[in-house]
Amino acid sequence: MDRLVFVTGASSGIGQALAWRYHQAGWRLALAGRRADAIEQWAREQGIAADRCAVYQADVAAADSIAAAGRECIARQGLPDVVIGNAGISVGMDTAVREDLDVMARVLATNTVGLAATFHPFVAPMVQRRAGTLVGIASVAGIRGLPGHAAYCASKAAAIAYCESLRGELRTSGVRVLTICPGYVATPLTARNRFPMPFLLTAPAFADRAFRAIEAGAAWRVIPWQMAGVAKLLRLLPNALFDRAMAGQPRKRRQGE
């Protein structure tokens, strides 16, 4: 069967690696991102045939933009078998700085509302077909709040809860919802981090594990598996011990730093 995957944030990093992994598996690609020209150039450089890949210019932070891209995909390529809401941004913030409240609003609009907006045009037709998979790329950072990461952690915690809610809503519909929580993956998003990144994966290694989790019909997956243990430990730590462990840790770079 000639299957189709829709991926947001496909211009670099995890999104691009996922697109390549699906192409290697013989899937058709529907790739969405703000930098459509960069996605098109990458597809040409990889030798992906034009009839195997379509690119949609969209900003997930603008709900109407990404929803329109989803509808265009359905009209142009058909209803996808898998939709991966991957697009995201990561910026540090300081609540004492007024401008950083706007940063937080932008992070939430992209990482949380943008995820729901990505899924929106596909839910009803997938339910009608009684088949399909919606994949939300969250983060282990959504499991516990880290100092200086308030916007990002809040957005990913909300993404985790959102996907869990959606999974319950669609439980008997034939549509699967999978939450994937990456640990540290070497991408342009993490390149500027100034703190240790244990169990760091390359983007292709992450994409391969994510592909296998989606194909297996999983509902929840932390990648790599070692970070699942770390996440559970952090969740179980009493607040006093957690705060002590986080004391003095470098904060995520704020906008402009």
Buried (B, 14 or more C-beta within 10 A) or exposed (E): EEEBBBBBBBBBBBBBBBBBBBBEEEBBBBBBBBBBEBBBEBBEEEEBEEEBBBBBBBBBBBBEBBBBBBBBBBEEBEBBBBBBBBBBBBBBBBEEEEEBEEBBEBBBBBBBBBBBBBBBBBBEBBBEEEEBBBBBBBBBBBBBBBBBBBBBBBBBBBBBBBBBEBBEEBEEBEBBBBBBBBBBBBBEBBEEBEEEEEBBBEBBBBBBBBBEBBEEEBEBBBBBEEBBEBBEEBEEBEEEEBEEEBEEEEBBBBEEE
